[in-house]
Amino acid sequence: MKSSTSAVLIALLIAILAAVAYLWGSHGLAQMDINAQLNHKFLVAAYVLAWTIQSGYALWLFLKWQTQKRAAARIARDRR
C-alpha cells in the first residue's frame, strides 16, 4: 500500500509540474525573437527542475514522517 501511494503522489506531482511548465512556457512566444524564446524556455526548464527537486524532497520528508509516526504508534501500542 505504501509504495502504491508513493507512486501515485509522485506521478501526480510530475503531472502538475508538467502542466504548469507547458502553460507557463507557451505564452507570448510568437512575438519574441529566437534568442529570447530559447532564453525563456531554459528559464522555464530551470524553474521546473528546481520546483521538482524541492517538491520531491518535501514529498520524501512527508513519507518519512508518516513512516516514523506509524512506527511510534506501533511501539506505543505494543507496550500496552
C-alpha positions as CSV (number, residue, x, y, z in Angstrom):
1,M,0.0,0.0,0.0
2,K,2.8,2.4,0.9
3,S,4.6,2.0,-2.4
4,S,1.4,2.5,-4.5
5,T,0.6,5.6,-2.5
6,S,4.1,7.0,-3.1
7,A,3.9,6.2,-6.8
8,V,0.6,8.0,-7.1
9,L,1.8,11.0,-5.3
10,I,5.0,11.2,-7.4
11,A,3.0,10.7,-10.6
12,L,0.6,13.5,-9.6
13,L,3.5,15.8,-8.7
14,I,5.1,15.2,-12.1
15,A,1.8,15.7,-14.0
16,I,1.1,19.0,-12.2
17,L,4.6,20.3,-12.8
18,A,4.5,19.3,-16.5
19,A,1.1,21.1,-16.9
20,V,2.5,24.2,-15.2
21,A,5.6,24.2,-17.4
22,Y,3.5,23.8,-20.5
23,L,1.1,26.6,-19.6
24,W,3.8,28.9,-18.3
25,G,6.2,28.3,-21.2
26,S,3.6,28.7,-24.0
27,H,2.5,32.3,-23.6
28,G,3.8,35.1,-25.8
29,L,6.5,33.2,-27.7
30,A,5.2,34.3,-31.1
31,Q,6.3,37.9,-30.5
32,M,9.8,37.0,-29.3
33,D,12.9,36.5,-31.4
34,I,14.7,33.1,-31.4
35,N,17.2,34.1,-28.7
36,A,14.5,35.4,-26.4
37,Q,12.5,32.2,-27.0
38,L,15.4,30.0,-26.1
39,N,16.3,32.0,-23.0
40,H,12.7,31.8,-21.9
41,K,12.5,28.1,-22.4
42,F,15.7,27.5,-20.5
43,L,14.4,29.7,-17.7
44,V,11.1,27.7,-17.5
45,A,13.1,24.4,-17.6
46,A,15.3,25.6,-14.7
47,Y,12.3,26.6,-12.6
48,V,10.6,23.3,-13.3
49,L,13.7,21.4,-12.4
50,A,14.2,23.4,-9.2
51,W,10.5,23.0,-8.1
52,T,10.6,19.3,-9.0
53,I,13.6,18.8,-6.8
54,Q,12.1,20.8,-3.9
55,S,8.7,19.2,-4.2
56,G,10.2,15.8,-4.4
57,Y,12.2,16.4,-1.2
58,A,9.1,17.7,0.6
59,L,7.3,14.6,-0.5
60,W,10.2,12.4,0.7
61,L,10.1,14.2,4.1
62,F,6.4,13.7,4.3
63,L,6.6,10.0,3.6
64,K,9.5,9.6,6.1
65,W,7.5,11.4,8.7
66,Q,4.5,9.2,8.1
67,T,6.6,6.1,8.5
68,Q,8.1,7.3,11.8
69,K,4.7,8.3,13.0
70,R,3.3,4.8,12.3
71,A,6.4,3.2,13.9
72,A,5.9,5.3,17.1
73,A,2.2,4.4,17.2
74,R,3.1,0.7,16.8
75,I,5.7,0.8,19.6
76,A,3.2,2.6,21.9
77,R,0.5,0.0,21.1
78,D,2.9,-2.9,21.7
79,R,3.9,-1.5,25.1
80,R,0.4,-1.8,26.4
